[in-house]
């Protein structure tokens, strides 16, 4: 099974952005799993806005994670 098929086929279920935002505090860090999802969605060609709505994050956060991935080849903040 291709990785893109997993994403588009519903492997990463779309969560309601509103319910996700209500559950987390305003400064909740993005998990390593969600960082991986963000990079995978971007590789599949989704926009920053669409990715943000799928993972329940602001599009600016998504852009920052993708930029870090392109520049450093990693998604975590630990060097």
C-alpha positions, 0 to 999 in steps of 0.5 A: 500500500502506498503511503499517499494511499494511506493518507487519502484513504483515511488512515489519518482520520480528519478530526474536527478542528474545533473540538481539537482546539478546545481540548488543548491549551493555547501553548500546547506543543505539537507532538512528534506524530502530528509533525510527521503528519504535517510533513506527510500531508505537505508531501502529498501537496495539501495547502498549509491551510488544509493541513492546519485544519486536519491536524487542528493547528494554525497554518503559520505553525504548519508553515514553520514545521515544514520550513524546518523540515526543508532546511534541517531535514528534521521535525523535532526541535531538539538538534 
